[in-house]
Amino acid sequence: MQPRCYVIYFYLLLLGAYHSIAIAVDATVSVSWTNSTVAGVPELELLLMTGDNPLVPADALFQIHLNSRFAVDSDAGVNETILAESLDSTCSLSVDTETNTLAVQRSGSGSQLSSGSQIRFKLSGVTNPSRASRFSVGTMEISDHGAMFTQLLELQPIEIVPGNLWNSQLTFTNLLSGRSALLTIHLTPAHSVAHDGALVVYLPYMYGFLSGVTLSSIVGLDGEFKVSTNDNAIWLKRTAASGTNSGEMQEMVFQLAGIVHPALEGSMGPSVLLQTLDAETGVIDQTYVDTSDNVLTKARVVLSSSILQISEGNITGAQYTVSLSAPPSGDSDLTLSIGESSSRAMLNVDPQLVVFSTSNWSSTATITVVAPNDFVASGTRTHESVAVVSHTIISGDSGSTFAVASEMSVHISENDFPALPDLSPVGT
C-alpha cells in the first residue's frame, strides 16, 4: 500500500472514531402544577427540551397521554399564546377523553427545531385524581406525520395531597384517666364521601385498646356503617349502596361511645387525625385537630380542707367533708375508709366508712373528729400534737381510676400540762 493510502486510511479511522464517541442528546420534559390537591383543577405545564435524536420536525405530533386517574374534559385546551412563543407554525389540538390524550399537531409550515429548544405546553381542563397519593402523570409521545420516528418521554410523578376537613372539632364527655368517654366529632369534608367510603379517626398513640368502641349516632351521612378498630385507629366503613354519596362541604356530626382513656395523667397528645377515604382506602380529605390542651387526670377524693384544728377533750370535735370529683367507675359502689389504726388510737373518727354510689357520688359526707381527753401531758401551751387521718379506697375502684387520696392533718390543742415546780424558799 502506498504511503498516501495509509494517510487516507488513518484519516478515515480518526473520523470514524470521532463519530463513534459523539453523544446524541435526547429530549427531556418536566412537569409543574398550580394545584396538587385531591380533585383540584390545575393548570398543567409541560416544558419540553428538544434533543437531536432526532431533531423535532416541522410536522411533529405531540401526544400527551395522562394517567387514567386524571380526568380530561372534552373542552381541555392548550394555551396557544404561550405555545406560539416556542413554535413558528400553527398547531391544531385534539382531545380524546376516553384515552386521556391531548394531541398537538404542527402544520408543517414551520421549521425544524434545533437541539436544546424549549417548548411550553400549558394545559387546562385537567382534573387531579380523587385520592391522595403519588401518581405517575403519564407520557409525552413525539412523532412525525409519516410516523418515521417515535420518541416516548415519561412525565415525572406528582404527589397529590389530601383536601381539607373544614370546621373540625372534637369533644370528650370527660378527660378522666382510665374511664370510658363519649367522643363527639364535627367536620365538613371539602369533597364527597362516597356511598362505599369511610371515615377514620386516629387517636394519639397511647389509645391502643379500642375494641369496645361503637357508633352512637351520626348526622349528615346516611346508610349503614361497620365499626372496626386497629391499634389507635377507629374506622367507620359505609356499607356499599346503603346510602348516597354526600355532597361537597356537607357538615357531619358523629358520636363514638366506649372510648377508654389510658390510665395516665398528663397531656392527651398533640393531635387527633381525621380522614375520609374512598372504597380502596385512599385518602381524600384529612386534618389534624389540636388536642394539646386536653389533659387527662384521675378522679379524686375531695376534702373540704387539708388541716383540722381541734381541742383535746372537746366532745363536739371538728368536722370536714369528703366527696368525689367523678362517679365510681362502672356500676359498683365505692367504699372509702377514714383513718387507720394509729390515728384511731388518738382520735375518734365518725364515720369510719363512707359509701358513694353512682347516684350520690356528688353529695358530701361529713366526718367528725374528736380528740378524747387522755389525761396525759403530751404538749405545751405553744406546742400541738399532730395526728394524720388517711383516706383509703377499699372497694369499688378495681381499675385504679382514682388518684391516691390526700390525708387530713389534725392539730390537737393539749389540755394536760406538767405541774409547775414549787420554787418557793424552803421553810416559808
Order of alpha helices (4+ residues) and beta strands (2+ residues): alpha-beta-beta-beta-beta-alpha-beta-beta-beta-beta-beta-beta-beta-beta-beta-beta-beta-beta-beta-beta-beta-beta-beta-beta-beta-beta-beta-beta-alpha-beta-beta-beta-beta-beta-beta
